[in-house]
Amino acid sequence: MSFKTVLLEDLAAPFRNSIAGGPFGSNLVSKDYVSAGVPVIRGQNMGERWVGGEFVFVSAEKADSLSPNKARPGDLVFTQRGTLGQVAIVPASPYSEYIVSQSQMKMTPDVSKADVNFLYYAFRSPKQLDYIENTAIQTGVPHTNLGILRKTPIDLPSLVTQRQIAAVLGALDDRIALLRETNATLEAIAQALFKSWFVDFDPVRARQQGLAPEGMDEATATLFPDGFEESELGLVPKEWRLIPLSEAFEINPSRKLKRGETAPYLDMASVSTQGHIVGAPIEREFGSGTKFVNGDTLLARITPCLENGKTAYVDCLPDGQTGWGSTEFVVLRPQPPLPSYYAYLLCRHGAFRDFAIQSMSGTSGRQRIQNDVLGRYPIAVPPPALADAFGQVVSGLQSTIAANHATAQTLATLRDTLLPRLISGQLRLPGNAPEEFEVIAKPRACCVRTGT
């Protein structure tokens, strides 16, 4: 398996604008955006292997006027300024063409010379990322340009070997993506169940009408009452209690951690705007900050992190370990009989988030949740048997999410270990390697093109 070094421009398709940047300055401005049409690829659309996410659009007529700046399925897109090193592949669907923004560049590979998936992984290798950093123009905002991109050296094996390497790495990435999608589905199920049982009271309303609640066995259904009653805070299912959050939860509960003691630390950047999983904690000496243990929920208390959805469920600490983090977290822990995951699901619920946001006060740009106001939010607390039934269901979902995340992390570590060795030729694949990796995941197909 021999490699040769070639320039990226030598791997581009043999037609005009196969390597191109975004529109010049005023040729594309925010007033050109419309509600639907041809999507524009910006930096926020390049966080993963495939271009995706929330797009802005221009009209078909505007897109045609920017023809040199179009990207199509099978193209590679690079960040020109901003997060240098970002690269993504234009997928086969759902759009047939895109416009690259002023901060991006695109390249259409010559499919007789280069596999687009191999090129993607080549640009994700440490060697290539170092090259991008070392050749970046540091004046003002660090950036690169088309000239530098065209002259980028690439270590290239045969086309067959390129495809084999891309198939192995792609299988790992496909499996990781599937696990993440599964986790998103599992959390959506948990959130839907929370809303049905504790917000909309669907099983209670069904029994009130003499109907069997949907989607549950008879034993669970009988745990729900068949009507409502008045409480000081409003209507509540019979035999339930409607109480303030400050009585149902501990807010910033006391945790033991001595100043100067080394413990797992989480900053705000580690907390996702979607999903309960946090980034890997780092060991750090405790100074001042919030303290938490497994089973606690972390809610961002400051703008814009709260509005952006930063919320986490802590299940990443060693048993018995106390962690600590940003002072801008509110730590919540339900009191019995509510299960611990209840707090996380509540913090993801739209009505609660709206209430929390409205409780914020302070100077513009530095507003924070007020715990005393947050503590007034009404919580419907069911009898212990029903709370336990809910806990058994959602704890199973939470455990599966955590296990899937751990598997995805293991696969990502394997991918990151293999990538530089495969891309450099240091590690050679046996002839049947791509087929063996098919048991992990089937590679996602990508359309390619040979002309304009």
DOKE-657813 format. One record per residue (C-alpha): residue number from 0; residue in three letters; x, y, z. Coordinates in steps of 0.5 Angstrom, whole numbers, plus 500, padded with zeros to 3 digits. Layout:
REM DOKE-657813
   pos   code    px    py    pz
   NUM    ALA     X     Y     Z
...
//
This chain:
REM DOKE-657813
   pos   code    px    py    pz
     0    MET   500   500   500
     1    SER   504   506   497
     2    PHE   502   513   499
     3    LYS   504   519   494
     4    THR   504   527   496
     5    VAL   499   531   492
     6    LEU   496   538   492
     7    LEU   489   538   493
     8    GLU   488   542   487
     9    ASP   490   536   483
    10    LEU   485   532   486
    11    ALA   479   537   484
    12    ALA   474   535   479
    13    PRO   476   538   472
    14    PHE   471   544   471
    15    ARG   471   551   473
    16    ASN   470   553   480
    17    SER   471   546   483
    18    ILE   474   549   488
    19    ALA   471   556   490
    20    GLY   469   560   496
    21    GLY   463   564   498
    22    PRO   460   570   495
    23    PHE   464   577   496
    24    GLY   461   581   501
    25    SER   455   585   499
    26    ASN   453   579   494
    27    LEU   450   575   500
    28    VAL   447   579   506
    29    SER   441   577   511
    30    LYS   436   581   507
    31    ASP   437   576   502
    32    TYR   434   570   506
    33    VAL   427   567   505
    34    SER   423   562   509
    35    ALA   425   557   504
    36    GLY   429   555   498
    37    VAL   436   554   497
    38    PRO   440   553   504
    39    VAL   446   557   505
    40    ILE   452   553   509
    41    ARG   454   557   515
    42    GLY   459   555   520
    43    GLN   453   552   525
    44    ASN   452   547   519
    45    MET   459   544   520
    46    GLY   459   541   527
    47    GLU   459   534   524
    48    ARG   461   529   518
    49    TRP   455   531   514
    50    VAL   453   538   513
    51    GLY   446   539   517
    52    GLY   442   543   522
    53    GLU   438   549   522
    54    PHE   439   553   515
    55    VAL   438   559   512
    56    PHE   435   560   505
    57    VAL   436   564   499
    58    SER   431   564   493
    59    ALA   432   560   487
    60    GLU   433   566   483
    61    LYS   438   569   488
    62    ALA   442   562   488
    63    ASP   443   562   481
    64    SER   446   569   481
    65    LEU   451   566   486
    66    SER   452   559   481
    67    PRO   460   559   482
    68    ASN   459   559   490
    69    LYS   454   553   489
    70    ALA   456   546   493
    71    ARG   452   540   491
    72    PRO   452   532   494
    73    GLY   459   529   494
    74    ASP   463   536   495
    75    LEU   467   538   501
    76    VAL   466   544   505
    77    PHE   471   548   509
    78    THR   471   553   514
    79    GLN   475   559   512
    80    ARG   474   564   518
    81    GLY   472   562   525
    82    THR   473   555   527
    83    LEU   479   553   522
    84    GLY   479   546   521
    85    GLN   472   544   520
    86    VAL   470   540   514
    87    ALA   464   537   512
    88    ILE   461   533   507
    89    VAL   455   535   503
    90    PRO   450   529   503
    91    ALA   445   526   498
    92    SER   439   529   501
    93    PRO   435   533   503
    94    TYR   437   538   498
    95    SER   440   538   491
    96    GLU   444   544   492
    97    TYR   447   549   497
    98    ILE   450   556   497
    99    VAL   457   556   501
   100    SER   457   563   506
   101    GLN   462   568   506
   102    SER   466   564   511
   103    GLN   466   557   508
   104    MET   470   554   501
   105    LYS   468   548   498
   106    MET   471   543   493
   107    THR   469   538   488
   108    PRO   473   532   488
   109    ASP   475   528   482
   110    VAL   472   521   483
   111    SER   477   518   479
   112    LYS   483   520   483
   113    ALA   480   521   490
   114    ASP   474   519   495
   115    VAL   471   524   498
   116    ASN   470   520   505
   117    PHE   477   519   505
   118    LEU   479   526   504
   119    TYR   474   528   509
   120    TYR   478   524   514
   121    ALA   485   526   512
   122    PHE   482   533   513
   123    ARG   480   531   520
   124    SER   487   528   522
   125    PRO   492   531   527
   126    LYS   497   532   521
   127    GLN   492   536   517
   128    LEU   489   540   523
   129    ASP   497   542   525
   130    TYR   498   544   517
   131    ILE   491   548   517
   132    GLU   493   552   524
   133    ASN   501   553   522
   134    THR   498   556   515
   135    ALA   493   560   518
   136    ILE   493   568   516
   137    GLN   493   571   523
   138    THR   492   578   522
   139    GLY   485   580   525
   140    VAL   481   574   526
   141    PRO   485   567   524
   142    HIS   483   565   517
   143    THR   485   561   511
   144    ASN   484   562   503
   145    LEU   483   559   497
   146    GLY   490   559   495
   147    ILE   492   556   501
   148    LEU   487   551   500
   149    ARG   489   549   493
   150    LYS   496   548   495
   151    THR   494   543   501
   152    PRO   499   537   501
   153    ILE   495   530   501
   154    ASP   498   524   503
   155    LEU   494   519   498
   156    PRO   494   512   497
   157    SER   490   508   491
   158    LEU   483   509   490
   159    VAL   481   502   493
   160    THR   485   503   499
   161    GLN   482   510   500
   162    ARG   475   507   500
   163    GLN   477   501   505
   164    ILE   480   506   510
   165    ALA   474   511   509
   166    ALA   469   505   510
   167    VAL   473   503   516
   168    LEU   472   510   519
   169    GLY   465   511   516
   170    ALA   463   505   520
   171    LEU   465   507   526
   172    ASP   462   514   525
   173    ASP   455   511   523
   174    ARG   455   507   529
   175    ILE   456   513   534
   176    ALA   451   517   530
   177    LEU   446   511   531
   178    LEU   447   511   538
   179    ARG   446   518   539
   180    GLU   440   518   535
   181    THR   437   512   539
   182    ASN   439   516   545
   183    ALA   435   522   543
   184    THR   429   518   541
   185    LEU   430   515   548
   186    GLU   430   521   552
   187    ALA   424   524   547
   188    ILE   420   518   550
   189    ALA   422   519   557
   190    GLN   420   527   556
   191    ALA   413   525   553
   192    LEU   412   520   559
   193    PHE   413   525   564
   194    LYS   408   530   560
   195    SER   403   525   559
   196    TRP   403   523   567
   197    PHE   405   529   571
   198    VAL   403   535   566
   199    ASP   397   533   562
   200    PHE   395   527   567
   201    ASP   392   523   561
   202    PRO   391   517   565
   203    VAL   387   520   570
   204    ARG   383   523   564
   205    ALA   382   517   561
   206    ARG   380   513   567
   207    GLN   375   519   569
   208    GLN   372   518   562
   209    GLY   372   510   564
   210    LEU   377   509   559
   211    ALA   383   504   559
   212    PRO   390   509   559
   213    GLU   394   508   553
   214    GLY   400   504   553
   215    MET   400   501   560
   216    ASP   399   495   563
   217    GLU   393   494   568
   218    ALA   397   494   574
   219    THR   400   501   572
   220    ALA   393   504   570
   221    THR   390   502   577
   222    LEU   395   506   580
   223    PHE   392   513   577
   224    PRO   386   516   580
   225    ASP   379   517   576
   226    GLY   378   524   577
   227    PHE   381   531   580
   228    GLU   380   535   586
   229    GLU   381   542   589
   230    SER   388   544   592
   231    GLU   391   551   595
   232    LEU   395   551   588
   233    GLY   389   549   583
   234    LEU   386   542   581
   235    VAL   390   536   582
   236    PRO   389   528   581
   237    LYS   385   525   587
   238    GLU   390   523   593
   239    TRP   396   527   589
   240    ARG   399   533   593
   241    LEU   400   540   589
   242    ILE   406   543   593
   243    PRO   411   548   591
   244    LEU   418   546   588
   245    SER   422   548   594
   246    GLU   418   543   598
   247    ALA   418   537   593
   248    PHE   426   538   591
   249    GLU   432   540   595
   250    ILE   435   546   591
   251    ASN   443   547   592
   252    PRO   443   541   597
   253    SER   449   541   601
   254    ARG   455   536   599
   255    LYS   461   535   602
   256    LEU   467   537   599
   257    LYS   473   541   602
   258    ARG   477   547   599
   259    GLY   483   544   596
   260    GLU   481   537   595
   261    THR   481   534   588
   262    ALA   475   532   585
   263    PRO   471   532   578
   264    TYR   470   539   575
   265    LEU   464   540   570
   266    ASP   464   547   567
   267    MET   458   550   563
   268    ALA   461   548   556
   269    SER   461   541   558
   270    VAL   453   541   559
   271    SER   449   540   553
   272    THR   443   544   550
   273    GLN   440   537   548
   274    GLY   440   531   552
   275    HIS   442   529   559
   276    ILE   449   527   558
   277    VAL   455   532   560
   278    GLY   462   532   557
   279    ALA   468   528   561
   280    PRO   469   531   568
   281    ILE   476   534   569
   282    GLU   480   533   576
   283    ARG   481   540   579
   284    GLU   482   542   586
   285    PHE   476   545   589
   286    GLY   475   552   590
   287    SER   468   555   590
   288    GLY   462   553   586
   289    THR   456   548   586
   290    LYS   457   541   589
   291    PHE   453   535   586
   292    VAL   453   528   586
   293    ASN   450   522   581
   294    GLY   443   523   581
   295    ASP   443   531   581
   296    THR   440   535   576
   297    LEU   444   541   573
   298    LEU   440   547   571
   299    ALA   444   553   568
   300    ARG   442   559   572
   301    ILE   445   565   567
   302    THR   443   568   561
   303    PRO   444   566   555
   304    CYS   445   559   558
   305    LEU   439   558   561
   306    GLU   435   560   554
   307    ASN   439   556   550
   308    GLY   437   550   554
   309    LYS   444   548   558
   310    THR   441   542   563
   311    ALA   444   536   565
   312    TYR   443   530   569
   313    VAL   449   527   573
   314    ASP   451   520   572
   315    CYS   458   520   570
   316    LEU   461   520   577
   317    PRO   465   515   581
   318    ASP   460   512   586
   319    GLY   460   516   592
   320    GLN   464   521   589
   321    THR   462   529   590
   322    GLY   463   533   583
   323    TRP   463   541   583
   324    GLY   462   546   577
   325    SER   461   553   575
   326    THR   457   557   580
   327    GLU   452   559   575
   328    PHE   449   552   576
   329    VAL   442   551   580
   330    VAL   443   544   583
   331    LEU   436   540   584
   332    ARG   434   534   587
   333    PRO   427   531   588
   334    GLN   425   529   595
   335    PRO   422   522   596
   336    PRO   417   519   593
   337    LEU   419   523   586
   338    PRO   425   519   582
   339    SER   431   523   581
   340    TYR   430   523   574
   341    TYR   424   527   575
   342    ALA   428   533   576
   343    TYR   431   533   569
   344    LEU   425   532   565
   345    LEU   422   537   569
   346    CYS   428   542   567
   347    ARG   427   540   560
   348    HIS   419   541   560
   349    GLY   417   548   556
   350    ALA   413   551   561
   351    PHE   418   550   567
   352    ARG   423   553   562
   353    ASP   419   559   561
   354    PHE   417   560   568
   355    ALA   425   559   570
   356    ILE   427   565   565
   357    GLN   421   569   567
   358    SER   424   569   574
   359    MET   431   572   572
   360    SER   433   578   574
   361    GLY   439   583   574
   362    THR   443   587   569
   363    SER   442   586   562
   364    GLY   446   580   559
   365    ARG   448   578   566
   366    GLN   441   576   569
   367    ARG   440   570   573
   368    ILE   435   565   576
   369    GLN   432   567   583
   370    ASN   432   561   587
   371    ASP   426   563   591
   372    VAL   422   565   585
   373    LEU   424   558   582
   374    GLY   422   555   589
   375    ARG   414   557   588
   376    TYR   413   553   581
   377    PRO   408   548   583
   378    ILE   409   540   583
   379    ALA   404   535   582
   380    VAL   407   529   587
   381    PRO   403   522   586
   382    PRO   403   517   591
   383    PRO   409   513   592
   384    ALA   407   507   588
   385    LEU   406   511   582
   386    ALA   412   515   583
   387    ASP   416   508   584
   388    ALA   413   506   577
   389    PHE   415   512   574
   390    GLY   422   511   576
   391    GLN   422   504   574
   392    VAL   421   506   567
   393    VAL   425   512   566
   394    SER   431   510   570
   395    GLY   431   504   565
   396    LEU   431   509   559
   397    GLN   436   513   563
   398    SER   441   507   564
   399    THR   440   505   557
   400    ILE   442   512   555
   401    ALA   448   512   559
   402    ALA   450   505   557
   403    ASN   450   508   549
   404    HIS   454   514   551
   405    ALA   459   510   554
   406    THR   459   505   548
   407    ALA   459   511   543
   408    GLN   465   514   547
   409    THR   469   508   546
   410    LEU   468   507   539
   411    ALA   470   515   538
   412    THR   476   513   542
   413    LEU   478   507   537
   414    ARG   476   512   531
   415    ASP   481   517   533
   416    THR   486   512   535
   417    LEU   486   509   528
   418    LEU   485   515   524
   419    PRO   492   518   524
   420    ARG   495   511   523
   421    LEU   490   509   517
   422    ILE   491   516   514
   423    SER   499   516   514
   424    GLY   499   509   512
   425    GLN   502   507   519
   426    LEU   497   502   519
   427    ARG   495   497   514
   428    LEU   488   494   513
   429    PRO   487   487   511
   430    GLY   483   485   505
   431    ASN   477   484   509
   432    ALA   477   489   514
   433    PRO   472   493   511
   434    GLU   467   487   511
   435    GLU   468   486   518
   436    PHE   467   493   520
   437    GLU   460   492   517
   438    VAL   457   489   523
   439    ILE   458   495   526
   440    ALA   454   500   521
   441    LYS   453   500   514
   442    PRO   456   506   511
   443    ARG   452   512   509
   444    ALA   451   513   502
   445    CYS   454   519   499
   446    CYS   452   522   492
   447    VAL   458   524   487
   448    ARG   458   528   481
   449    THR   463   529   475
   450    GLY   461   535   472
   451    THR   457   542   473
//
